[in-house]
Amino acid sequence: MKHLVAKSGLTAITAFALFGGASVLATDSNTPSFSTVAKAATVSQSQLKSDVQTMVAARNEGGNYVKEVIDGEQLSEFSDDPMEAYNDERGRGFGQVPGALHYELSQDFSMFNQDYAGLMIVYNGFKDRFSSTDQAVLAQDIKDINSAKNSEDKAEKASAFGNDLGSAVDNYGATVTKIESASAAAPKPAAEKPTAPKPAAKKTVTKKSYVSKLTAKKTSSKKYVKITGTVKLYKSAKYAYISTYKGHVHVKLNSKHQFSKTVYAPKAKHVKVKAGSYSHGHFKAVTSYKTVTVH
């Protein structure tokens, strides 16, 4: 297969910052268009190709850790297995790119310039397809980065942005129900003879499991966050998988599919949760991530 090559100097990179205290600016990022993502989305072949190139470019822009854990060839091969790119339940789809950038920023603030540039490539490539809620969260994150007073603070806020961006990519991916086939995208020859229309096939509506009633509140010590929620299940799941900037934990669902967990995360602004079960050591999700602001 011919691998995609993406230049790191794409015009999609609209945000760079120097550690001398200069503001981080993002073209069109501070005033995104708050469009609501449709309940079901069909991705065209041209959009798929563009999204693959976006993720390859973001990976190439990132720091050393990102390049080590994200396989550029694997990203390019998503063109052959596109549904895995958008909503792979093992967390190996497009969302892994902002996830790796977020993690590196949380560990090494000296990687800010590279990793934030990579995050902005992803943001500018996907922002118009995010839900209005996710767009608002990300716009506020960018404002927080721009108002940061020092390089370490910028990196910390950019890490939170990366975490939220990963959630937004996952949430959008959960709405993708169909990828236009390559044959459908190609021009079709003229029909030799018109045929009578076939009766419309009955649509089968598949109900999706989801996380609901999600709350995240800081305890009196301000160092811990108590996370509670309920999961509406149409597939079997045993655990809630909770992600913060500090990492991931899981908690078992009770008989009513509810969960409660207190985690150490003194600087957490947002928490994201998905539900599923473990199989052969891997967590297999049956819901997309749901993100909530910490109060």
GUTORNU-557138 format. One line per 4 residues: their letters; for each residue x, y, z of N, C-alpha, C. Coordinates in steps of 0.02 Angstrom, whole numbers, plus 50000, padded with zeros to 5 digits. Each point is the difference from the previous one (the first is absolute). Layout:
// GUTORNU-557138
a = X:Y:Z:X:Y:Z:X:Y:Z | ...
This chain:
// GUTORNU-557138
mkhl = 50042:49940:50000:49958:50060:50000:50044:50062:50000 | 49983:50048:49966:50038:50062:49997:49985:50040:50063 | 50053:50016:50038:49990:50035:50063:49990:50075:49989 | 49960:50029:50042:49987:50072:49995:50059:50037:50030
vaks = 50020:50054:49969:50054:50041:50026:49971:50069:50013 | 50009:50024:50062:49972:50065:50017:50056:50045:50023 | 50004:50060:49973:50051:50048:50019:49983:50029:50068 | 50052:50008:50042:49986:50027:50067:49985:50074:49997
glta = 50012:50032:49944:49987:50072:49995:49933:50015:49969 | 49950:49956:50009:49933:50011:49970:49972:50066:50024 | 49959:50029:49957:49966:50062:50020:49953:49988:50057 | 49983:49935:50013:49956:49986:50057:50034:50017:50065
itaf = 50067:50005:50001:50033:50020:50062:49992:50075:50008 | 49954:50019:50041:49987:50071:50009:50018:50022:50070 | 50036:49958:50036:50016:50019:50068:50070:49979:50017 | 50042:50048:50016:50066:49986:50027:50012:50048:50058
alfg = 50041:49979:50048:50014:50045:50056:50073:49992:50019 | 50031:50054:50020:50069:49998:50024:49999:50008:50075 | 50050:49974:50033:50000:50001:50072:50021:50067:50029 | 50010:50049:49958:50017:50066:50026:49941:50037:50027
gasv = 49940:49968:50002:49941:50032:50028:49953:50025:49948 | 50013:49986:49935:49955:50023:49947:49934:49964:50006 | 49947:50032:49980:49933:49969:50003:49995:49946:49948 | 49958:49951:50016:49986:49946:49953:49938:50019:49961
latd = 50007:50008:49935:49945:50023:49959:49979:49944:49954 | 49935:49994:49988:49973:49948:49955:49951:50033:49952 | 50018:50001:49936:49957:50031:49950:49932:49967:50000 | 49947:50039:50008:49932:49977:49999:49983:49954:50058
sntp = 50047:49987:50046:49987:49952:50053:49964:50032:50058 | 50009:50065:50011:49968:50032:50057:49927:50013:49989 | 49979:49999:49937:49929:50012:49985:49974:49946:49953 | 49996:49937:50026:49977:49946:49957:49927:50006:49985
sfst = 49979:49966:49946:49929:49999:49984:49967:49944:50039 | 49951:50017:50042:49971:49952:50045:49944:49961:49965 | 50019:49955:49958:49951:49959:49965:49991:49935:50039 | 49940:49973:49999:49986:49938:50035:50009:49941:49953
vaka = 50037:49950:50023:50013:49942:49958:49937:49959:49992 | 49987:49975:49940:49941:49960:49988:50005:49934:50038 | 49941:49969:50011:49999:49937:50038:50035:49944:49961 | 49998:50003:49936:50035:49949:49960:50035:50035:49942
atvs = 50062:49980:49987:50039:50034:49949:50028:49950:49950 | 50000:50020:49937:50032:49961:49947:50062:50037:49978 | 50057:49966:49998:50063:50031:49982:50017:49982:49928 | 50015:50051:49960:50018:49988:49930:50072:49976:49995
qsql = 50018:49973:49942:50069:49978:49990:50049:50058:50003 | 49980:50058:49973:50044:50058:50002:50010:50024:50072 | 49947:49998:50041:50006:50020:50070:50044:49951:50038 | 49991:49936:49987:50042:49949:50033:50074:50012:49984
ksdv = 50015:50012:49936:50069:50012:49980:50028:50062:50035 | 49959:50053:50004:50021:50061:50033:50013:49988:50074 | 49956:49961:50033:50008:49986:50071:50062:49959:50014 | 50015:49952:49957:50061:49960:50007:50061:50046:49995
qtmv = 50000:50044:49950:50057:50046:49991:50007:50046:50060 | 49943:50022:50028:50002:50043:50059:50034:49964:50058 | 49981:49938:50013:50029:49963:50056:50073:49983:49989 | 50019:49984:49939:50070:49987:49984:50041:50064:50013
aarn = 49975:50057:49977:50035:50063:50010:50007:50017:50074 | 49947:49989:50039:50001:50014:50072:50051:49955:50035 | 50001:49937:49981:50048:49953:50029:50071:50022:49983 | 50013:50019:49938:50067:50020:49979:50022:50065:50034
eggn = 49952:50042:50018:50016:50064:50032:50017:49990:50074 | 49973:49948:50031:50009:49989:50072:50071:49983:50020 | 50010:49994:50066:50066:49986:50028:50020:49927:49993 | 50057:49983:50031:50029:49933:49992:49953:49945:50025
yvke = 49968:50011:50058:49955:49949:50027:49943:49985:49952 | 49972:50052:49971:49944:49991:49954:50021:49959:49940 | 50059:50014:49973:50024:49963:49942:50015:49927:50017 | 50019:49988:50064:50015:49931:50020:49936:49958:50008
vidg = 49948:50029:50028:49940:49960:50016:49948:50000:49944 | 50003:50048:49955:49952:50002:49944:50036:49978:49937 | 49975:49948:49970:50028:49972:49938:49972:50038:49940 | 50044:50037:49966:49977:50039:49942:49971:49956:49945
eqls = 50029:49941:49990:49974:49955:49948:49931:49974:50018 | 49989:49988:50066:49933:49977:50021:49948:50053:49985 | 50017:50064:50012:49953:50054:49985:49983:50001:49926 | 50051:49993:49958:49988:50000:49928:49956:49942:49978
efsd = 50007:49943:50034:49961:49941:49981:49927:50004:50022 | 49982:50051:50038:49930:50009:50017:49957:50011:49937 | 50032:50019:49946:49963:50007:49937:49970:49934:49979 | 50031:49944:50021:49975:49934:49982:49949:49973:50050
dpme = 50000:50026:50061:49953:49977:50051:49971:50062:50036 | 49961:50040:49965:49982:50067:50025:49957:50000:50062 | 49955:49952:50010:49958:50002:50060:50041:49995:50064 | 50056:49963:49997:50044:49996:50059:50031:50068:50014
aynd = 50011:50040:49949:50030:50066:50010:49955:50044:50042 | 49935:49997:49988:49953:50046:50033:49973:49974:50066 | 49985:49936:50006:49971:49977:50063:50025:49931:50020 | 50066:49991:49999:50029:49938:50025:49992:49998:50076
ergr = 49966:49948:50025:49984:49996:50071:50061:49985:50043 | 50056:49982:49969:50061:49986:50039:50042:50063:50010 | 49977:50056:49975:50037:50062:50009:50060:50007:49953 | 49998:49965:49943:50057:50002:49953:49983:50039:49937
gfgq = 49947:50039:50002:49980:50039:49942:50033:50069:49999 | 49967:50047:49966:50027:50067:49994:50011:50032:50069 | 49958:49984:50049:50005:50031:50066:50066:49987:50036 | 50038:49949:49977:50063:49986:50033:50052:50055:49988
vpga = 49992:50038:49946:50050:50051:49984:49996:50058:50049 | 49942:50034:50009:49998:50052:50052:50013:49971:50070 | 49983:49935:50010:50013:49969:50065:50074:49997:50015 | 50041:49981:49950:50072:49997:50009:50030:50070:50010
lhye = 49976:50048:49962:50024:50069:50007:49983:50027:50070 | 49939:49985:50023:49979:50020:50067:50046:49970:50053 | 50015:49935:49993:50041:49966:50051:50070:50029:50002 | 50030:50010:49942:50068:50026:49999:50003:50070:50032
lsqd = 49951:50041:49986:49998:50067:50031:49994:49996:50075 | 49963:49949:50025:49992:49993:50073:50064:49977:50034 | 50046:49971:49960:50062:49973:50029:50061:50045:49987 | 49999:50038:49946:50059:50038:49980:49979:50065:49967
fsmf = 49999:50055:50040:49975:50063:49972:50048:50030:49949 | 50062:49974:49994:50046:50026:49950:49978:49982:49929 | 49953:49953:49994:49974:49979:49935:49940:50043:49978 | 49987:50055:50035:49940:50039:49988:49993:50021:49926
nqdy = 50052:50031:49972:49994:50027:49932:49979:49946:49950 | 50034:49943:50003:49986:49946:49952:49931:49969:50012 | 49986:49983:50063:49937:49965:50015:49939:50044:49990 | 50006:50064:50019:49942:50044:49992:49987:50013:49925
aglm = 50054:50005:49961:49991:50007:49928:49964:49939:49972 | 50018:49940:50024:49967:49940:49978:49926:49999:50019 | 49985:50022:50061:49930:50003:50022:49960:50048:49957 | 50030:50056:49981:49964:50049:49960:49986:49974:49929
ivyn = 50044:49956:49975:49987:49970:49935:49936:49957:50004 | 49995:49961:50054:49940:49959:50010:49939:50044:50010 | 50006:50051:50042:49944:50044:50015:49973:50033:49937 | 50045:50030:49961:49978:50035:49940:49971:49953:49947
gfkd = 50022:49937:50001:49975:49951:49952:49931:49973:50017 | 49982:50002:50065:49938:49968:50022:49949:50047:50033 | 50020:50061:50018:49959:50041:50045:49929:50012:49975 | 49990:50008:49934:49933:50015:49975:49952:49940:50005
rfss = 50028:49941:50016:49957:49941:50006:49987:49981:50073 | 50029:50037:50047:49989:49986:50070:49932:50026:50022 | 49973:49971:50054:49938:50025:50028:50011:50070:50028 | 49946:50038:50009:50006:50067:50027:50030:49999:50070
tdqa = 49984:49948:50039:50028:49994:50068:50075:49992:49997 | 50024:49954:49958:50072:49989:49994:50035:50062:49972 | 49969:50034:49952:50030:50061:49973:50009:50053:50054 | 49950:50007:50043:50004:50050:50053:50056:49983:50050
vlaq = 50006:49937:50018:50052:49978:50046:50069:50014:49971 | 50009:49983:49936:50065:50009:49968:50018:50074:49991 | 49950:50041:49984:50012:50072:49992:50023:50030:50066 | 49970:49977:50055:50021:50025:50066:50071:49976:50016
dikd = 50016:49938:49982:50068:49975:50011:50051:50043:49965 | 49986:50020:49938:50047:50041:49962:50009:50068:50033 | 49945:50029:50024:50005:50064:50036:50043:49992:50063 | 49993:49944:50034:50040:49988:50061:50074:49995:49983
insa = 50016:49968:49943:50070:49994:49979:50028:50069:49984 | 49961:50041:49965:50023:50066:49981:50011:50046:50060 | 49964:49987:50054:50006:50043:50060:50050:49972:50050 | 50031:49943:49985:50048:49970:50047:50060:50047:50009
knse = 50027:49999:50061:50052:50049:50018:50071:49975:49988 | 50009:49934:49996:50068:49974:49990:49997:49936:49959 | 50058:49976:49980:50003:49942:49954:49972:49937:50032 | 50012:49990:50064:49973:49940:50032:49924:50002:50004
dkae = 49974:50059:50014:49927:50009:50004:49969:49989:49930 | 50034:50025:49949:49975:49990:49931:49996:49926:49984 | 50053:49963:50017:50002:49929:49985:49946:49962:50038 | 49988:50019:50063:49948:49967:50040:49931:50012:49969
kasa = 49988:50062:49980:49935:50016:49970:49993:49968:49930 | 50056:49995:49964:49998:49967:49934:49988:49925:50008 | 50026:49971:50054:49986:49930:50013:49926:49988:50012 | 49968:50045:50038:49927:49995:50011:49963:50007:49933
fgnd = 50025:50046:49958:49971:50009:49933:50005:49936:49960 | 50058:49967:50004:50009:49937:49964:49953:49946:50024 | 49989:49997:50066:49954:49951:50028:49929:50013:49974 | 49979:50063:50001:49933:50017:49976:49994:49989:49925
lgsa = 50054:50015:49963:49999:49990:49928:49993:49926:49983 | 50035:49957:50037:49993:49929:49989:49928:49976:50011 | 49968:50028:50053:49930:49983:50013:49955:50023:49943 | 50013:50061:49975:49959:50027:49945:50007:49957:49937
vdny = 50061:49978:49985:50011:49957:49942:49963:49933:50009 | 50004:49972:50061:49965:49938:50014:49924:50009:49995 | 49976:50056:50027:49927:50012:49998:49976:50008:49928 | 50039:50036:49959:49981:50005:49929:50003:49932:49967
gatv = 50052:49962:50014:50008:49934:49970:49941:49954:50015 | 49971:50009:50060:49942:49958:50019:49939:50014:49957 | 49998:50059:49967:49943:50016:49957:50008:49974:49929 | 50061:49978:49983:50013:49975:49932:49972:49930:49994
tkie = 49951:49992:49956:49968:49935:49991:50015:49969:49932 | 50030:50040:49955:50011:49974:49933:50058:50037:49967 | 50041:49963:49964:50053:50029:49959:49983:49987:49927 | 49998:50053:49960:49985:49992:49929:50050:49952:49969
sasa = 49977:49950:49964:50045:49952:49969:50038:50032:49942 | 50058:49972:49986:50041:50027:49945:49962:49995:49934 | 49962:49946:49992:49962:49992:49937:49944:50051:49995 | 49970:50018:50057:49947:50050:49999:50028:50069:49984
aapk = 50062:50012:50022:50031:50065:49987:50020:50008:49927 | 50013:49944:49966:50021:50003:49929:49940:50015:49956 | 50011:50033:49942:49945:50014:49954:49968:49935:49976 | 49936:49998:49997:49964:49940:49978:49982:50007:49925
paae = 50006:49944:49962:49980:50003:49929:49925:50009:49995 | 49980:50029:49944:49928:50012:49990:49963:49933:49997 | 49942:49998:50030:49960:49939:50000:49974:49987:49930 | 50002:49936:49980:49976:49981:49933:49925:50006:49995
kpta = 49966:49983:50054:49928:49999:49997:49972:50018:50068 | 49953:50047:50002:49971:50017:50065:49960:49942:50028 | 50003:49991:50063:49963:49946:50033:49951:50029:50050 | 49949:49962:50014:49950:50023:50049:50032:50005:50069
pkpa = 49983:50051:50037:50028:50008:50067:49980:49942:50046 | 50048:49978:50041:49986:49946:50047:49968:50030:50063 | 49957:49962:50032:49971:50026:50063:50055:50012:50051 | 49991:50053:50037:50051:50018:50050:50005:49946:50054
akkt = 50062:49982:50016:50011:49950:50052:49986:50030:50068 | 49975:49959:50044:49986:50024:50068:50066:50014:50036 | 50003:50057:50031:50060:50019:50036:50001:49967:50069 | 50058:49973:50017:50008:49971:50066:50037:50050:50044
vtkk = 49969:50021:50052:50030:50049:50045:50037:49963:50055 | 50065:50010:50004:50040:49969:50052:50009:50049:50057 | 49976:49980:50058:50007:50044:50058:50071:49996:50027 | 50028:50058:50016:50068:50003:50025:50001:50012:50075
syvs = 50044:49965:50035:50009:50012:50071:50034:50068:50009 | 49989:50032:50058:50030:50065:50012:50005:50013:50075 | 50046:50046:50017:50009:50022:50069:49954:50059:50013 | 49963:49999:50055:49955:50056:50015:50008:50020:50073
klta = 49969:50056:50018:50000:50025:50069:50071:50002:50029 | 50048:50023:49960:50070:50001:50021:50015:50065:50038 | 50029:49993:50059:50020:50058:50040:50071:49991:50025 | 50035:50056:50009:50068:49999:50028:50007:50060:50046
kkts = 50008:49987:50064:50003:50054:50050:50062:49991:50044 | 50034:50056:50013:50058:49998:50044:49976:49990:50072 | 50039:49962:50038:49984:49990:50070:50023:50061:50040 | 49987:50000:50064:50017:50058:50042:50074:50015:50001
skky = 50042:49948:49989:50072:50011:50001:50025:50034:49936 | 49957:50001:49947:50016:50028:49935:50053:49960:49961 | 50023:49945:50029:50051:49960:49967:49970:49938:49966 | 49940:49982:50020:49968:49941:49972:49936:50019:49963
vkit = 49983:49959:49952:49938:50011:49961:49956:49938:50007 | 49938:50011:50019:49952:49945:50004:49960:49998:49936 | 50002:49942:49966:49967:49992:49935:49943:49950:50008 | 49941:50019:49980:49942:49955:50003:49964:50000:49933
gtvk = 49965:49947:49986:49963:49998:49937:49959:49937:49992 | 49962:49998:49948:49959:49943:49982:50012:49983:49927 | 49998:49936:49984:50010:49978:49931:49936:49968:49974 | 49975:50025:49944:49943:49969:49967:50027:49948:49952
lyks = 49986:49937:50016:50032:49945:49963:49952:49963:49953 | 50022:49990:49939:49966:49956:49953:50047:49942:49981 | 50062:50004:50026:50048:49946:49995:50029:49989:50070 | 50027:49942:50012:50026:49983:50065:50063:50042:50016
akya = 50004:50025:50062:50059:50036:50023:50005:49991:50076 | 50061:49996:50024:50011:49990:50072:50035:50058:50034 | 50034:50042:49961:50041:50051:50031:49989:50069:49968 | 50012:50051:50041:50006:50069:49974:50075:50015:49998
yist = 50024:50028:49945:50070:50015:49989:50008:50075:50004 | 50034:50024:50051:50004:50072:50016:50068:50027:49981 | 50001:50055:49963:50063:50031:49978:50005:50072:50025 | 50057:50017:50030:50017:50068:50018:50071:50014:49975
ykgh = 50024:50060:50012:50068:50016:49979:50051:49958:50038 | 49980:49970:50056:50045:49958:50040:50004:49929:49974 | 49954:49980:49957:50001:49933:49973:49930:49969:49999 | 49998:49933:50004:49936:49964:49993:49989:49954:50060
vhvk = 49937:49993:50021:49980:49951:50050:49934:49970:49977 | 49984:49941:50027:49935:49971:49984:49964:49983:50065 | 49934:49999:49997:49959:49984:50058:49942:49956:49976 | 49982:49951:50041:49948:49953:49981:49931:50032:50004
lnsk = 49958:49986:49951:49931:50024:50001:49959:49958:50049 | 49952:50032:50034:49956:49962:50045:49942:49970:49960 | 49953:49969:50035:49945:49966:49966:49955:50047:49961 | 50002:50065:50018:49960:50050:49964:50042:50037:49948
hqfs = 50059:49974:49986:50046:50029:49950:50023:50069:50022 | 50007:50010:50064:50026:50063:50028:50071:49990:50024 | 50036:50055:50008:50068:49996:50025:50018:50063:50040 | 50049:49993:50043:50025:50056:50040:50074:49987:50015
ktvy = 50042:50050:49989:50071:49992:50012:50031:50067:50018 | 50043:50001:50050:50036:50060:50019:50073:49991:49980 | 50026:50048:49961:50068:49995:49974:50040:50061:50020 | 50065:49991:50006:50045:50056:50014:50016:50037:49936
apka = 49975:50061:49994:50012:50041:49940:49989:50073:50018 | 50047:50029:50038:49991:50069:50026:49992:50054:49947 | 50027:49988:49940:49997:50052:49947:49951:49982:49945 | 49959:49950:50011:49954:49978:49947:49947:50052:49986
khvk = 49988:50013:49937:49946:50044:49978:49944:49961:49967 | 50019:49944:49970:49950:49959:49966:50015:49926:50014 | 49949:49960:49998:50006:49928:50008:49961:49967:49943 | 50027:49946:49972:49962:49965:49949:49992:49926:50020
vkag = 49943:49972:49982:49983:49932:50022:49969:49961:49942 | 50019:49937:49994:49966:49955:49954:49988:49934:50037 | 49957:49958:49974:49984:49937:50034:50014:49941:49954 | 50016:49943:50032:50015:49940:49961:50023:49944:50045
sysh = 50038:49953:49972:50024:49943:50037:50071:49983:49978 | 50035:49963:50041:50068:49978:49983:49998:49932:49966 | 50039:49993:49947:50005:49937:49965:50073:49988:49982 | 50029:49947:50026:50070:49983:49988:50047:50059:50017
ghfk = 49984:50033:50054:50043:50055:50023:49987:50066:49967 | 49954:50003:49952:49984:50063:49965:49930:50023:50018 | 49992:50065:50008:49934:50028:50015:49962:50010:49934 | 49943:49968:49995:49958:50007:49940:49939:50042:50018
avts = 49997:50060:49973:49946:50046:50017:49936:49985:49960 | 49944:50012:50032:49935:49995:49965:49967:50068:49994 | 50032:50052:50028:49976:50068:49993:50058:50044:49975 | 49983:50059:49976:50051:50049:49986:50015:50037:50065
yktv = 50054:50040:50000:50016:50040:50059:49947:50054:50011 | 49984:50012:50062:49959:50059:50019:50044:50043:50044 | 50002:50065:49986:50042:50047:50036:49958:50044:50045 | 50026:50014:50060:49964:50044:50047:50051:50048:50031
tvh = 49978:50060:50015:50042:50050:50032:50000:49988:50076 | 50059:50007:50029:50006:49991:50073:49976:50063:50036 | 49958:49991:50049:49974:50056:50039:50026:49997:50071
